[in-house]
Amino acid sequence: MVPEDRREGPGADERSAQLQAAGSVREGCDTLAAQTPCGRLQSRRARIHQQINKELRMRTGAENLYRATSNARVRETVALELSYVNSSLQLLKEELEELNCSVDTDTPDREGTTVPMIPLGLKETKELDWSTALKELISGHFGEDGASYETEIRELTNLRQAVRTPSRSESGLELLTAYYNQLCLLDARFVTPARSLGLLFQCPTQPCRYDSLTGVPAQQRALAFEKGSVLFNIGALHTQIGARQDRGCPTGTSRAAESFQRAAGAFKLLRQKFSRAPSPDMSPASLSMLEQLMAAQAQECVFEGLALPAPTAPRDCLAQLHLAQEAAQVAAQYELVHQALIQPPVCNYVPFSWTTLVHVKAKHFRSLAHYHAAVALCDSASAEAELLEQVFLGPLPPSEPRGLVLPQEYEERRKLGKAHLKRAILGQEEALRLHALGRALRRVDLLQAVLVQALQCSLTRYSELDLEDDFFEATEAPDIHPKTHRTLEVRAPSFSRVKVADIFHRLGPLSVFSAKNRWRLVGPVHVTRGEGGFGFTLRGDSPVLIAAVIPGGHAAAAGLQEGDYIVSVNGQPCKWWKHAEVVSQLKGVGDEGVSLQVVTLLPSTEQPSTGDRRPALRGLLRNQKECGWGTSVPVRASPRPLLGWGRKTKRDKTAGGLSPASQP
């Protein structure tokens, strides 16, 4: 589906500003999607999705009844109903394909005529209720009141609601990227191999995501499917942004090429990181095809940039040779895409218009390669024969004999150029024939105009070379060696450029307070100051770790142990406090002592009420080091105080924490 540009009325900006001022709209979300042509198109697709979902449920129920009953009359009735349901599904899928194949007729004004591109529609979704599952998990595992996190859950819900209709701009991409980063934080905090948020993403009446190509609803009990769908939408949004660029100017072609490169990178990353997706559009075969398609469209943008008329210098032979090689490169890539489109299982769910359009483009650019080669042959001098051989024959080792020798005389080059024009004309006529075969493509006047214009140029040039006394049979024109002078690299999405704050920041640092760890809350514990201090040493930041407890000291008497994390000082939550903040707070207490609350990490296989603390501490610190969340603490306990990060060690003075030697 080629997205339509949003033509908003005079009051659109005012309404959008009012919504923004009310704080109900996120930046990057299309606030007027329902009123725009694209929004109406999405609404039609959503209605078709709902009808397809209804028919699928009816078919499932009918199939179950057919298998369960042994009554012949009931089975006959059910079989008849199944035929009706399958017919309805086929009609709905054809209607959805018509929408997906609809072409944008409301495009921006362009300086030249360009071939339409193939963008992707977003994986649409419905609203989900996060509150119940998250509140239960916060209360059950984290030991906090889940109802107190209503604000965080509402913020997450609003963010997901906003990404359902992202704007086709950099703001929309940033919005999707921010949601993806939040999903990564949710994955790190709430998901374990034994526990997932699957209940949030599977509901019998409200499927999570719809397939972008077929419209069939897809479900999977995994947060990874939601992340993969968002990554797919990032790639799809890049294709929409690239397809709506004005490629009649150098800036537009450059931006379009970059957008398609980033789309290919998103699909490549999705193919590498996510597997066993339940929807056809995220299968490895589909993602590989989409990656090739976007790379080919990016290469097409490179050719269009080179083919733009130069403002200063006239078109010379070398420029024509470069255009011939670039066109051959584009044609070769589209031929590979066409082979991928006609292979099962991709051919079973990809719109037929895509296959036809890619085939037409392959023929069109192959013909353009022959046309520009013919122009170079007819306009070149004998001194440029070496360049011509590189175009037609490709680079060959000096020791390998050449089977074809290019003519040196102008008349011979004219005849060979005429042969290339003949191949160009035949290819362009074939492209027009394929264009006429596609019902959806026949309505694309822009594509037909491009093909007719290219054919007319070839016919005009051929008539100039066709002499009255030219009765000989033209030689067979060789193939053009594909080569690009601008190598395009697939660009993976840069998630780090969009900084997000953890919505569930109040739960504590992820290094400790996540579903992957188990802990026991201890306290409040009252610790008084002795002659040598409190009797423990602190280390680290957010949260601060009790790195050592002096045997026989006040901390040991109060029940504190090595490996505990301080989460509260005199009733003040300090999960995110730095080392210096905790030390300063402890130094400021008087003889009455301090009230501390700590958490004790437990082994993952142990119940919260029992267990040795040190193995759990060692496992956690090892995980911290692997994940890069912080500097690990040595496994062995040291009788002398352990110092904080970046502090010098002195045996007679503790600089990194409180010890018997410290005198606050």
N, C-alpha and C positions, 0 to 999 in steps of 0.2 A: 504494500500500500504506500503510495506516495502521499505524504501528509500535505494537507492544505494549509496555506498561509492564513493566519487569523486576521480578518478584516474587521476591526472593531469600530463601533459607532462613536459618535462624538462624545457620548457620556461614559464611554468605557473607562477612560483614565480616571474620571471622577469617582466612579463606583469602586474601581480598584484601590484608589487612594483612601476612600472611606473604610474599606475592609482592612487595609494595611494599618490605618490609624486605630482601628478597633482592636488590633492585635490578634485577629483571628486567622491571618494568612501568613504563611512562611514565605520568605524570599525564595524564588525559584519555582514556586507553585503557580500554575495557571489558574488564577482566580475566576476567569470568565470562560472556562473551558466549555461549560454547558451551552453558552450563547454563541460560540464561534462555529464555523463550518466543521472544523476538526472535532469540536466537542460534540456536535450533532452526529457526526460519523461514529465517534466512540460510543455514543449512546445507542445508536443502532446496533453496533457490534455487541454491546453489553446485553441488549434485549435478545439478540440471536444466541449469545452464550447461555442465557437463562433458559431459552427454549430447548437448546441442545442438551443442557443438563437435565431438564425435565424429561425429554424423550429418552435419554440414557437410563434414567431411573425407572421409567416405564418398561424399557426393554429388559433391564435386569430383573425386575419383578416378574415379567412375563416368562423369561427364560427359567427362572426358579420354579414357577408354577408348572411350566411344561415338563421339567425334569421330575417334579414331585408327584404329579398326578398320573394315574393309569387309565382314567376315563377317556375313551376315544373321542367323544363329542367335545369334552373340555380341551383336549389337546388340539383338536381341529380349530376350535374357536381361538385358542391362544396362538396357534400358528398363523391364523389370519390376522390377528392383532399385531403379531410381530412383523408381518409383511408391511402393514400400515406404518408401524413405528420406523422401520428401516427406510421406507420411502420418505417419510417426513424428515428423518435425519439426513438423507441424501440431499433433499431440497434445501434444508437449512445450511448444510455445508457448502452447497453451490452458491447460495446467497451470501454466505460469509466470504467465499472466495471472490465473488464480485466486488465486495467492499474492499477486500485486501488488494485487489488488482485495480481498484479505481485510481485514476491518475489525476494529479493536481493540475487543474486548468487555471487556477488563480495564482500563477507564479509571478515573481517579481519581474519587472522590465529588465530585459537583458540586451546587451550590445550585439550579440550574435545568436545563432540558432545552435543549440547543443542537444545531444542525445539525453533523454531522461535516464535517471539513475533508479536503482532499486533500494529503497529504504525498508526498514523493518518496523512493524507495529510493536508496541509494548506488550509485555505479558500483563494482562489486566488482572485485577484482584478485587475482592470484596473486603468489607470491614471485618476486623477480628477483635475479639474481646481478650485483652491481655490481663485484665485485673484479677480474675479469680485464680488463675494458675500462679501468677507472680506473687500475689498476696499469700497464698498457701506456702509457696516455697520460701518466701522471706520469713514467715512465721515459723515454719517447721525446721528449716535448716539454719537460718541465720539468727533465730531466737529473738527477733524484733517484731514489733507490732506492724503487720502488713498494712493495716488501715492508715498508718501514718505516712505511707508512701503513695497516697492518692495523687499528689502533685506530680511525682516522677512518672507514674504510670500514665497519667493524662498527657504529659509531655511526649512520651513515647508513642502513644496512640495518635496524637496530633501529627507527629512526624511521619508516621506510616500513612496517615490519611493524605498528607501533602504530597508524598511521592507517588500517589496514584495518578496524579495529573501534573507531571513536571512540565515546566515551560521548555520550549526548544531553544535553549540558550545555555551559556556557561553557568548561569544561575541554576538552571534545572539540573545540569550535571553535578554541580556542587551539592545540591540537595540530595540527589541519589547517593553520592559518595559519602555524605554525612550519615545518611541512614545505614549504608553498608558498614561504616566504621562503628556505628552504635550496635549493629548486629554482631560484629566481632567482639565488642566488649560484653554484650549479653552472652555470647558463646563462652567467653573466658570465665564469666562469673557464675552463670547458672547451669551450664551444660556439662555433664560428665558422661562417660560411656554407659553408666548405669542409669542416669537420669537425663531426660531431655525435656525440651519445651514442645514436644510433639503434639500434645493436646491442643496447643494454640493453632496448629497448622493442619488440622484435619477435623472436619465437621461434615457429617453426612448431608446436611442441607446447604452448607455454604463452603464450596471448594475454595482452596487457597489461591490457586493461580490457574489461568486459562492459557492453553497453548497458543503461541503467537501465530502459528501457521494454520492450524486446523480449527482452533476455537474450542477444542475438547477440554473439559476441566481436568486438572491434574492435582493429585494429593500426595503428600508424603509426610510421615511423622518425623520430621527432622528440621531443625533450624537451618541446616545447610541448604535445604531446598529454597528457603526464603532468601538466603544470601546469594545463592546461584541465580535466582530469578532477578534480584536487584542488579547483579553484575550483567546479566543478559540485557536488562533494560538500559544499563549504561551504554553498552554497545549499540543497542537499537536507537537510542537517542542520538548517539554520534552519527549514525547513518542518516537520521532525519535532518540533523543540522547540516551534514555534508550535501544532502540532496537539494536543499533549499538555497544553497549558495548561488550567487550570480557568477557563473563560470564564463561569462563573456568578457571578463577582465582578469588580469594576472593575479590580483589579490584574491578574487573569488576562487580561481582554480587552486591556488595554494592552500586556502582554508579548507576547501572541499577535500583535497588530497590528504591533508592532516587529519580531518575528521574520519575519513575512511580508514586511514592507518590506525587510528586509535580504536575504531570499531573492531578491526581485525585483531588488535592486541587484546581487547576485552574478550572476544570469542576464543582466542587461543588460550588465555588464562583460564577461562571457564572450562575449556576442554581438558586442560592439564590438572585442575584442582578439584573439579566436581565430576563424579561418576555415578552411574546408575540413576540418572534423573528419570522421573516418571513421565515426562512430557517429550514428544518427538522433537520439538525444536531445540532441546538441550541434550540430545543424544550425541555421542562422539561423531557419528557420520554427518549429522546436520551441522554441528559446530565447525567441523573441518571444511565442509562446503561453504559455510558463511565466511569463514576466514579467507578462503580462496576468492570468494566473490568480492569481498571488500578490498582485498589487495588488488584485484583486477580493476575495480572502479577507481582506486587511488592511482593506478598506473594510467588509466584513461584520462584522469585529470592532468597528469603530467603531459600527456600528448596534447591535450587541449591548450595547455599553457604555452607549449612550443608552437602550436599552430596559429596562435593569435597573430594578427598582422603586426609586423615590427613598425614602430612609429618613425624610425630614422633610416634604417638600411633596407634596400629592396631584398626580396627573397632570392638567395643565391643557391648555387648547386649544393654546397655543403649543408645548408639548412634543409634542403629537400631530402638529402641523403639521411640526415638525422631523423626527419619526420617519417621517412620510409621505415627505418629500423624501429622507431618508437611504435609506429602503427603495427608493425609485425609482432612486436613484443606484447602489445595489448591484445592482439588477436590470439596469440599463443596462450595467454593466460585465460582468456574467455573460453577457448576451446577446452582447457583443463576443467574449468568450472562447468561447462556443458556436460562433459563426461561424468562429473560428479553428480549432476542433477538428474541424469537419466539412469543412474544406478540405484537398485533397491538397497535399503528401504527409503532413501531420500525421495525417489520419484513418486512414492505413494502418498505423500502429504505436502510436497512443495507445490505451490500454484503453477498451473500449466503455463500461465503467461510469463512467469519467471524463466522457465526453460526456453520458451520461444524467444523472449527478448535477448537472453544471453546468446542464443544461436544466431539471431539477427546481428548482434554486435560483433560476434566473431567473424561473420561473413563481411560485415561492413568495414571493419578495420583491416582485414586481409586485403580487401579491395583498395582501401586507401593507401596501403603499403605499396601496391603495384602502381597506383596513380602517381604517387610522389617519386617513385623510382623512375617512372617513365619521364616525368618532368626533368629529373636530374640527368637522365641519359640524353635528352634532346637539347638541354641547355648547357651541357658540360663541354669542356675543352679536353683535348687529348692528354693534357698534363694531369688530369684528375682521374685517370684510368685506375690508379692504385686504390683510390677511395671507393670507386665503383666496385672493384673486385671484393673489397671487404664487406660491402653491403650485400652483394649477390652470392658470394661464395663463402663468406665468413673467414675467420682467421684460421689458416692451415699451416702446419709445420713446413719449414723450407724443404725438408726431405720428401714430403708427400707430393706426388704429381697432381696437378690440377686437371680435372677432366673437362673443364669448360674454360675457354679463353674468350674474354670479352673483346668485342670489336674495337679497333682503334679509330677507324674512319667514321666521319660524321654520318654518312649515309647508312652505314651498318648500325650505328647506335640509334639512328632514327627508326630503322626497321625493328630493332629490339624494343625500343620504347613503344612502338605501335603494338607489339605483342603484349607488353605489360598492360597497356591500356585496354586491350581486348580482354585480358583476364580481369581487370578491374571492372569493366562493364558487365561481364558475365556474373561476377560476384555480387555486384550491386543489384542486378536484376534478381538474383537468387534471394538476396536480403529482402527486397520488396515483396517477393512471392511468399516468403516465410512470414513477413509482417501481415500480409493479407489473410493468411490462414488463421491467425489468432484473433478470436472474437474480441478479446479485451484490447489487444494492440491496435485493432482497426480504428478504435475510437481515439487513439493517440495521434492527433494531427501533427504535433511537434515532431514525433519520430518519423512520420511519413515525409514531412518537409525536409528533414535532414537527409533521408535516403534519396529523395528525388533530386535534391540539390547536388549531392555527390555524384549521382548518375549523370546529371546534366553537365557537370564539369568534365567528366570523363568523355562524354560524347562530343562535347565541343572541342576538346583537345585532340580527340581521334580524328575528327573531321579536318582539323588543321594539318594533320600528318598524312592523311589519306590523299595520295596524288592520283590524277586521272590515269596515268600510264603505269600505275603500281599494280601489276597483275600477278605478282609472285605470291606464293603462300607464305604467310608470316611464320617465323620460327616460334618454337615453344618458349615462353618466357620462364626463366628459372624462379624458384622461390626466393623470397627476401629473407636474409638472415636476421632473426630478431635480436635486438640489442637495445638496452636503455642507457642513457647517459646520466640518469639520476636514479641511483639505487634507493628504493624505498624500504625502510625498515618498519617492522611491526612494532607499534608502541603500546606497551602494557599500561593500564590505568595507574595513575600515581595517586594512591589513597592518602599518602602522607601530606599532600599539599592542602588537604582540607582538615583542619584541626577541630576536634570535637571534644567536649567535656563529657565525662562519664555521667549519664543521667542518674545512675544509682551510686553516685559518689559517696553518699552518706553511709553506705554499708561498710565502707572501709577499703583499704588498698587491696587490689586484686591478688597480690602476692600471698596474702593470708586469707582474706575473707571471700572465698569463692566456693562453689559447690564441690570442687575437687578436694578440698580440705575439710577435716572435721576437727572441732575444738570444743573445749568446755570452758564456760565462763565462770571465773572464780572471783569472789569478793562481793561487796567491798572488803578489802583487807586493810586493817589499820597497822601502820608501821611507824614506830617512834625512832627518833634519832638517838644514837648512842654516842659514846666518846669518839668512836672512829667513824661515825657517819651512819648511814642506814644499813650497811652491810651487803650491798649489791653493786654491781657494775652494769652500766647501760651501754648499748651500742646500736648504731643504725638509726634510720629515719623511717617514719610512716609505715608501720608503727615501730616504736622504740622497743628494742629487745633487751630483756634481762640476760646479759651474756654470762654472768657469773654471780654466784651467791656465796658469801663467806660463811663457812661452817660455824655455827654457834652465834652468829650475828642476829640482829633484830629481824632482818628480812627472812632468815631461815626459820626463826621462831614463829613468824607470822604465817608461814606456809608457802612463801614464794620459792620458786625453783628456777633453775637455769632453763632457758628456752621459753619462758613466759613472755607474752607481749602485753605491754601496758596500754589499756584502752580508755582509762579514765583516771584523772587526778583530781581528788576532792570534788567529785561529781561532774567535772568538766570532761566531755569526750575529747580524747587526744589521739584518735587513730591516725590522723593526718599530721600530727605535730612533728616538727623536726627534733633532732637530738638536743640541740641547744635550748629549745623551748621547754622540754621536759626537765632538763637539768636546772634551768633557771627557776622553774616553778618549785622544784624540790628544795633548792637552796633557800627559797624564800619562806619556807614553813618554819614555825617555831618549835618549842619543846613539846607542843601537843601532838606533833607527828602529822602524818599524811594518810589519807584514805585512798587506796589504789584499787582499781579493778583490772584484772588481767584475764587473758585467755590462754589456755593450754592446748596446744595442738596434739591431736590423737592420731595414732596410725589409722589408715583408711579401713582396716579390717576390724577395728575395735569399736566397742560401744562407747558412748560418751562418758560413762561412769568409771571406766577402768583404763589402765594402760600406762606403760612407761613413756615418759615424755621425750627422752633423748632420741630414740629411733625416729619418732615423728619429726623432730626438729631437723635431724640430718636429712630426711627425705625432702622436707620443705626447702631447706637451703640449697639442696642439690637442684630442685626444680627452679628456684630463683635464679641460680647461675645459668641454667640452660635457657630460660626464657629471657634473660637479660633484665630482670626487674630490679636487681640490686646486687651488691657485692656479697659473696657468700661468707658465712661465719665458719671458722675452722671447726672440724668435727670434734676434736679433742678439747675437753674443758681444761682451762689453765688455772692454776691456783692464784696467779697474780691477775690483776685487773686487765681486761681486754679494752683496748683503746678504740675510739671512734675512727671512722674513715678519714684519712688524710691528716691524722694527728701523730706527732712523734711519740715514741715510747720512752717512758722514764720509769725505772723501777720504784723510785721513791715518791713519784707524784703521778696521780691519775688525771690525765687531761681529757679522756673520752668518756668519763662517767663518774658515778659516785662510788666510793670504796671506803674501807676503814681509814684510809689515809687522807681522804678529802674532808675539809672542814668548811661546809657551807656557812 
